[in-house]
Amino acid sequence: MQEANLALRLVAMESGWLKPFKIKVVEPISLPPPNRRRELLEKAGYNLFNLDAQEIYIDLLTDSGTGAMSQAQWAALMEGDEAYAGSRSFRQFLKTVQEITGMPYVLPTHQGRAAEHVFFSCLLSGGEVIPSNAHFDTTRANIQALGATPVDLPCPEATDPEADFPFKGNMDLAALEALLEREKGRIPCVMLTLTNNTWAGQPVSLANIRAVSELARAHGVPLILDAARHAENAYFIHAREPGQAKRPPREIAREVFSLAAGCLMSAKKDGLGNIGGFIALRSGELYERCRERLILVEGFPTYGGLAGRDLAALAVGLQEALELEYLRDRVGQVEWLARRLREVGIPVYWPPGGHAVYVDAGRLLPHIPREAFPGQALVCALYLAGGIRAVEVGSLMLGQGAKLELVRLAIPRRVYTREHLEWVVDTFCRIKERAAELRGLRLLAGEGPLRHFVARFAPLH
Ligand SMILES: Cc1ncc(COP(=O)(O)O)c(C=O)c1O
């Protein structure tokens, strides 16, 4: 009997379902009545970015800055040092980032895109080419705004939403090598996004990171990581890559950072913070240029647009995000939702990534053409049927570059329980029953690479 119980416990641990926390603070939520949801959606121009959060029942818009902080983070927050220069909280933050990344030069920023803006405005003058496994939308927009060209080089497996390949976030090495040769002198850095948010939050293998780093070094080009979800990526390497199971995510992350010359981080993800970001670098010369720019647009280099208490909470959160139990629960919850949706016949991008489940709206709603935004039609249906907010990652967000019409269900960290996610599954079941009746949308307003934030639509009949 005792043995059977032990076996059961180990399985539960393996699949991530021994929750490593309990809930101490709660926030009320409720589902607005169907008529009100319809009215609100119309007023919002069928763009859920325009809805008030209190009108949402389950908010899966993003995992960015929406997580629940731990008691240790709240305690650190109360001890935040708000000195303008040289605060104790900055020292704690600096020490943590240096320890995790092994990079000596660190600049805090108020969020990831500010790190991108500061870094790229010191690196680019126009006409450059920046390859990546896939740039996130703000990274792409920051590069384009400076007159350079972002180039996505995802591995071929990434375009197959069904293939059981464990590291679909990998970069296409042959394509990178060809680009480095062809654009010699025009590539100031190579980027890798860990995990690959644009490609369904898919992880990048350690082997691929090593190979990209080597290729970049051979061409005299620095490798810069977009490290927003580096801890989840390290967990996937631990869980999926042969020979890595015995290494804790922290150690794996340390090796990953050792392969790069610098990183840009939105700490609203794997920093477990509600706000924050940073730039970490090995080059003192580049650091000094970025520091000057940072003072102009963010603030003094020991707070960089953040309050001291934010830095203090991040110093704790960055460490917590690398704990194995935390990561197993986190990635396990995403995997549970993906498996359940698949079981009830919803086409999901497979295997599931680290922070979100990506539903293939193109396959669920094959009667809606790309020009009528099947992903956005599904996003609207989710709100109408279940008060759920999700985001389109397809022709609306990525324009002509979209290969798939996906809808992202991003799971905030430590916020929702399995019961909440069961409601999501239930809502999908109801949508599937009347999928053929759903109609597409006509774009009324919204242009450029960030149009999805501000677009407005009218329903097609
Ligand atoms: C991979 C990646 N990079 C950069 C960013 C930008 O970070 P922020 O939202 O903190 O500006 C995000 C945000 O979602 C992201 O997912």
The ligand as an ORCA input file, in Angstrom:
! r2SCAN-3c Opt
* xyz 0 1
  C      10.132     37.334    -26.093
  C       9.785     38.713    -25.660
  N      10.675     39.705    -25.800
  C      10.407     40.956    -25.428
  C       9.190     41.299    -24.893
  C       8.910     42.723    -24.510
  O       8.865     42.866    -23.137
  P       7.951     43.951    -22.393
  O       6.529     43.577    -22.601
  O       8.392     43.836    -20.956
  O       8.282     45.276    -22.971
  C       8.217     40.308    -24.728
  C       6.898     40.653    -24.153
  O       5.944     39.931    -24.194
  C       8.523     38.976    -25.129
  O       7.638     37.981    -25.011
*
